[in-house]
Amino acid sequence: MSARPLSPLFRQFVDDELLRAPMLFDQVLDGVIGGAGRQLAGLKGSQRNAVGDMLHSVQAQRARLVDYFMHSLREQVQSELTRRVSPDTGAHAGPTAARPQVLALVDEEEVAVEVELSHAIEGIKSTAEYELRELQTFVAAMFGDLDMAQDHNPFRPATYARATWVAAQALPLSRGHQIAFMRECAMPLAQLLRTGYAASTSRLESQGVEPAAYRTLILPSGSRRGGRSVLSTYSPDLHRISETMPAPLDTQHGTHLVAVPPPAPRTGAMPLERWTDVARGTTQRADRQAIELVSRLFEAMIADRRVPQDVTLLISRLHGPAMRLAIRDRSLLDHDRHPLWRYINQLVFIAEMTPHGGDPERLALLRTAQATIDQLASEAVQHTGLYRWAWDHLQGFLDKRMQRRLATLASQVGALQKSELKLKDSRRDAAPSTLNGPLDAHQLDTVPAEFIDSGVTPAQSVSAAEAWLAALDTGDWARMFLQGRWLQAQLLWRGEQGEYLLFGDGASDETWAVRSRALALMHSHGLVKTLRVRSIVGSAAQRVQQDVAAETAA
């Protein structure tokens, strides 16, 4: 299925932005030269020499820097446009085992680059947050996405930041000088993009483009944005919530009370079995309350937009069996760690870690889950043991999937094991850092300056990173900032010597071998964190609790 063709107006917008980009980056270079030049008077010795070398090189290589920046910018934008107009070939991809496996090595120097990239991206998002949001609404309108379902702007902060780093590599200097140049570019780039985004919005408005709606806008993660609480660790007291449920049926007259209508099911979701149909066979008020609570929980989970659409269809199949289980097993309401709730939470989590579309990995997960749920739904007598089996079956599928992936990486793992032994035997002879000279201490400092300013000591930061690294286990998922973008990766293997950890991308076949010191550095800078299973059931329980409180108050 092909994406919607790009409109002539959008193509003109892209051409206009690319036409103005060389002047924008030339102004960034002016800011770098002016800012670094002002610093020289306060520097001494080697630091003064290092900054002076960088300034001299920037002035001498100015045209080359702009050329590198523009080449990267055009390449990234063209890749984005190609992705939008090309057919989705995911459904026709070959078996996972037949795909080529690519292994990238990540050490401390690579992380130093990622730190500067992430700072530049967040700096742009923070400085130009309002202007970026405005532009996103106009660009979405050109795609006909009036509800802002996704960000269609190809000129995102990350795009400019990555192009700036490519330009930095045009400097014929050490990696440390290049990183210092990247840092000096960050603030001028953010300020100029703030003006540039605003000017782009004005041009689109003058061309008659009507902005899309703001109500479902996905905001960038800048520091100017207020924080939002995420319902991820809520542990509901389902028994207490159940006691607040109205009695579904009047046993004397055989009629049921009128309840607030459930939210409309998402497109494609199966019709939910009504709690009244199940409750008619019960005589205990507590049972009827439990049935209604379970029904409302499923209604809330299915209405949760964070749950992938294809998983919603599977969850809806468990609605009827879960209500019947509530009558036989009151432990269903003990907490959200019941095997049924654990199964649902884990299924949603793994689906979020798996490629979307017709990727074979996702199709295999959905087929396995569907077969399991069909078996559960066909059982005439519902009991907790069924859902323990379902949980174990899902875990077995995930274990086998990880083992298959490791089997395709056997040669890479063998090479990493040999490399670990060499590192252990010859630490003193290790190659020197290419960050070079006085810049090394600043770039590879485990503790960023922001931590020191906030009262967090270097010892505390190092201790926290080491504790996190020690707790990281094979099979864990992490959110990581690598190669200029955030991704979700699974720890597939860690070396016996503790030097290398092998991560696999959840959305592709890419893998990264990360040095333990580099990973600790990433953690200290907030570029990696462990992902935990979010309690979709807990979030649903809180929404049900709020709805019941509102009904009672009314």
N, C-alpha and C positions, 0 to 999 in steps of 0.2 A: 504494500500500500504506500503510495507516494504522499509526501508532505504537500501542504498547500503551496502553489507557485508564489514566488516573490513578486510583490507588486512593483510597478515602475517607480512609484513614490518611494518605496523602501530602498530600491537600488540607487535612486538619486541621493537619498540620505547617506547611504554607505559611501558613495563616490565623494560627496561633499566632505564627510568626516576624514576620509583618506587624503583628500586634497589639502585639508587644513593641518593634518598631523605633522608634516615636516616643520612648519613654523612653530607649532606647539612645542616640539622637542627642542628646537633651536632656542626657544625661550627658557626651557628647562636648563639647558647648558649655560645660559647667561646666569641663571640663579645659582647653579653650582659654582661657577667661576667667582661670582660675587660673594657668595657665602663662605666658600673655602678661603678666598683671599682675605676676608675679614678675620678669619681664625688665625692666620699666620702670625700676626703680631703677638698673640698670647701663647704661642707654642715655642718649645725649645728643643734643641738637639735633634735626635732622630725623628721625632714626630713632625717637626717643622720640615725636615728634609723629605719625609714621606708625603706630606700634603703638597709640598712644592713640586715633587715629581709628578704627582697626580694632576695638578693644575697644568703643568707644562704639557703633559701628554694630552689632556683634554683639548687644550687650545690647538695643539699640533694636529690632532686627529679628529677635529670637529666634524668635518664633512663625512668622514668614515663612520663616526658614531651615528649620525643621522641616517646614513644609508643602512646600517645594521638594524637600527630601530624600525625603519619603514619596512624593510624586508620581513622582519618578524611580525609586525603588525598586519601587513597584507596577508601573510601566510596564515595567521590565526583567524583573521576575518573570513578569508576564502574557505578555510576548513569548516568554519561555522556555517557558512552559506551552503556549501556542498552537502553538509549533513542534513540541512533542512529541506533541500530539494531532491535528494537522492532517495530511492526506495528503501524501505526497511528490509534489510537482508538477513535480519537475525533469525527468522524462521527457517532459513535455508542453510544455516551454518552447519558445518560438519560435526562429527562427534568430538567431545571435549578432548579425548585422548589423542586425536589426530592433529590438534592445533599446535603450532610451534610455541615453545616455552621461552620466554625472554627473562633473563635474570639481570637486575641492575644492582650495583654495589653502592651502598650509602655509608660514608664515613663522616668524621667530624667536619671536614672541610665542606662537604656537600650540605650538611645541616646548617653551617654558617650561612651559606647562600640561601637556604630555605627560610632561615630566620629573617634575613633582610627582605626577602620577597614577601613574607607574611606581614611584616611591619609596613611595607610600602602599600600593600593591598588594603590593610585595615586603616592606614592613614588616609587613603583616598576615600574609602567608604565613610569614615568619620567626618572628614572635612567637607565632602560634597554629598552628604547623605540626602538632604532635601532635594538638591538639584538632580541627583541620580534617580530618585523616586519619581520626580516629575517627568524626566525623560523616558523612564520605563513605561509610564502610562501612555505616552504618545507613540512609542515604538510598538507597544502591544496593540494599539488601535489600528496600526497599519497592517497587522496580521489578523485583524478581526477578533482578537482575544479580548473582549470587552470586560471580562471578569478577572483579568490578570492571573490566569492559571499558571503561567510561567514567565520567566524573564527572557524576552526576545532580543534584547539589546546586545549586539555583537561587540560593542565597545565597552566592555565591563572593566572595572578596576584591575582585575587579574590580567586581562589582555594587555593593558598598558604596562603593568608591572613586569610581566614576562618579556615584553619587547624592550623595556629599559635594561633588563639584565642581559639580554642578547647584545645590546649596544655596549654595555660595560665590558663585555668580553672582547670588544674590538680594541681595547686599550692594550698596548704591548708592554704590560706590566704584570706584576705578580697577582695572584688571586686575592691577596689582601688588599691591594690597591683597587682592584675591580669592585670588591665588596664595599670599600670606603666610598667609591664613586656612587655606587647604588644607594648608599645611605644618604649621601648628599643630595641625590636626585629626588628623594621621597617627598620632602615638603614642597619644593617648587612644583613638582608634578601634581601633587594633590591640589594645590591652590589654583594652578592653571586649568586643571580638569574641572574644578568647581565652576569656573567662569565658562569653560568650554561646554559643559553639559547644559548650563543655563542658556547659552547662545544657541545650541542645537534645538532646545525646546522652543525658543522664540521663533526660529526659522520654520519649524514644523507647524507651529500655531499660525504663522503668517501664510502658510500654504493651505490652510483650511483643515488640518488634521484635528479631530476631536479626541481628547484624551480618554482612555479607558477608565473604568470605575476604580475607586480607591479601596472599596470595602474589603476586597480579598487580596490586597497587594502584599507580596512577600517582601519584607523589608530587609535591607542589607544589614550585616552585623557590625555596625560601626559603634564607636563609643558614645555618639550623640543619641543613640537610640535607648529608650528605657528598657529595662529588663522585663522578661516575662517568665512567670513560673511555668514549669513543665511538669505535668502529672506523670512522673516516671517511677516514683518509689512509694506511692500511696498504698498502704496496706489496709484495706477496708474491714470494718467490723460488720460482716454481712448479717450476722444474727441480729444485731441492733437495728440495722436498716430494715430487716424483714419484719421486725415487731412494729414498725411504723407504717407498714403497708395496710391499706384498707382491706377489709374482708371481701374477697372477690364475689362470693355468692351469699345470698340470703337463703339459708337451708330450709326455712319454713315455707317460703313461697316459691322456691325454685327459680328465682330471678336473680340477675346479677346487677351489681351497682355499676353506674356509668363511670368509667375512668377516663382520664385525659387521653386522647388519641395518641398512639405512638408516632414517632417521626416517620415521614415517608421513606420507604426503603430506597437505597441507592439503585441506580439503573442496573438492571440485570440480576438483582438480588432475588432469591427465592421468597415467595410469600411465607411469612412467619406463622407457625401454628399458634392459635390463640390460647391464652392461658385458661380461658373459660372452658374450652373443650377438655382440657386435662383436669381442671379443678372439679368438674361435675362428678367425678368418681371418688371424691374425697369427702370425709366427714369431719376432719379436724381443721379448725380455723388456722392453726399454725402451718399446716401443710398448704392450705390455699394461699396464705401469705408468702410462703417460700416459693410457690409456683409463680406467683405474680412478680416477685422480685427477680427470679431467674429470667422470666420473660422480658422484663424491662432492661435487665443487663444486656441481653442479646440485642434488643432494639438499639441500645446506646452504642454497643460495639459495632454494629453494622452501619450505624450513622456516622461513626468516627472516620473522618477524612484521612487520618493518618494510616488507616488500614488499606493496603493495596486492594484494588477492585477484584482481582481474581481470587484473593484470599477471602474477601468478604463473602463470596458465593459459597466457599467451603464452610466457613463458620456458620452461615445461616442453616446449613444442614444439621448442625448439632443442637439447634434450638429446641426442637421437640424432645429428643432424647434427654437433654439436660433437665427439662421440666419434670419428666418422669423420674429421673434420677433423684431430684430434690425430695420426692415423696419417700423413696426407699432409703436414702442416705443423707441424713442431716449434716454430716461432716462436709458436705458440699459448701455449707455456709460458715465453716469454721474460720477459714482465711482464704486468701487468694493463691495458696500453694497446693490446693487440691489438684490431683492429676489432670482433671478436665481443664481447669484454669491455666495450669502450667503448660499444657499442650497448646492451648490457644495462644498464650503469650509467646511461646517459643516459635510457633509456626509463623506468626506475624513478624517476629524479629528476624528469622532466617530468610523470609521472603524479602525483607528490606535489605539484606546483605547479598541478595542474589540478583544477577542481571535481569532487567525488565524485558518485555517483549517476548519473542519466540526463541530465546536462547535455550539450548539443550539443557543446561543446568537448571533453569527455572522450570522448564517443562517436566523434567524428571521429578523435581520437588513437588509440583502440583499433582502429577500422576500418583505419586506415593501417598500424598496426603488425601487425595480423593478416594483411593482404594481403602485407606484406613478408616476414613469417615463413613464411607458406604457400609463397611463392616459394622461399625459402631451403631449406625442408624438402623441396621437390619436386626439387631438383637432385641428380642421381645422383652427380656428382663434386663433392665439397666442396673449396673453396679459399678463400684469404684474400680474393681479389678480390670474392667474393660479399658479404662482410661490410663491405668498404669501400663497396660500392654501398649496402648497407643503412644504414650510418652516414650517407652523403651524402643518401640519400632522407629519412631522419628529419630531418636538419638543414634540408633544403629545405622540408619540411612546416612546421617551426617558423618558418622565415623568412617563409613565405607567411602564416602565421597572425598573426605580428606586424604584417606590412604591412597585412593586412585590418583589424586593430584600429586601426592608425594612420590608415587611410583614414576610419574612422568618427569620428575625432577631429580631422579636418583643420581644422575651424573653430576648435576650442580651441587647436590648435597655432599657427594664424595669430594668434590673440589674444595668445598668450604671446610670440610673436616681436615683436609691436608693443609689448607691455609691457616687454620687455627693452630695446628701443631707447629708450623713454622713461626707464627707470631709468638707462641709460647717460648720456643727455643731461641729466638733471636730478637727479643724486644729491644735490646740495646742497639741493634743494627737496623732498626726500622727506618724507613725513608723519612726524611724531614718534611715538615708541612710546607706546602706551597704558598701558605698565607704570608710567609716572609716577614722577618724583622719585627719592629715594635708593634705592628698591627696584630700579630698573633695573639698576644695576651688579651686584647679587647675582643677579638672575633671569637676566640674559642673559650672565653670565660664561661664557666658553667652557669653562672648566675647573671641574668640581665640586670641592667641598672635599675629598671623599674622595681624589681624585688627589693633592692637595697633601699630605695626611696620609700617603699611602703612598710619598712620595718622588718622585712623577712631577711634574715642573715644568710650569708653564703653557706654556712654549715647546715642550716635548716633546709635550704634548697637542695643541696647535695644529698642530704639524708632522705628527703622526700622522694627524690628521683631514684635513689638506690632501693628504697623500700618498694616503690612502685615496680621497678624492674624485677626485683626478687619475687614479687607476687604474680608477675605475668606468667601465664601457663600456656602450654601448647593447646591450640583450639580456641583461645580467646580472640575476640574481635577488638580492633582498635580503630579510632578515627585519627588519621594522620595527615599532615601537610607535607606532601612530597611532590617534587617536580612542578612546583607552582600551583598546586591544586589540593583541595581536601578530598580524601578518599577513605573508604572503609576496607580494611585489610585484616586477614586472619593470620595469626601466628601458626605457621605450619611446622616449624622445627627450630630448636635452639641447640647450639653446639655444646658438647660436653665440657669444653673449656670456658664456655660463657662469653666467647668473643663475638660470635655471629648469631643473629636471629633472622630466620627466613620468614618473610611475610608474603601472602598472596592476596592480590586485589580481589574484592568481592564481585566487581562488575566486569572483569576481564581476566585474561590469562597472565597478566603482568605479575612479576615477583620481584622482591627486593631483599637483598641480604644486607642487614643493617648492623653495623658495629655497635656493641653494647654501650660504649662511651658516647657514640653519636645518638643513640636512643635516649640515654639519660639527658643529654644536652637538649634534645627535642622536648622532653618532658619538662625540663626547667623553663623552657621558653613557651610552654603551652601549645606545642605543636603536635602533641600526641596524648591521647587518653583512652583508657579502656572503655569499651561499650558494654553496657549491661542490658539484659532483657527488660524492656519497658513493660509495665503492668497495664496492658490494655483493659483488663478486667477491673483493675483498681480505678482507672480513670472513669470507666463506665459506672462503677459503684458511686463515685463521687457525684457524677452528673445525676444519677437516679436519686441520691440523697437530696440534692438541691431541688430537683423537681418535686419530690414528695413534700419537702418543707414549704415550697411555694404553693402547692395544692392545699396543704393544711392551713396556711395563712389566709388563703382566699376563701 
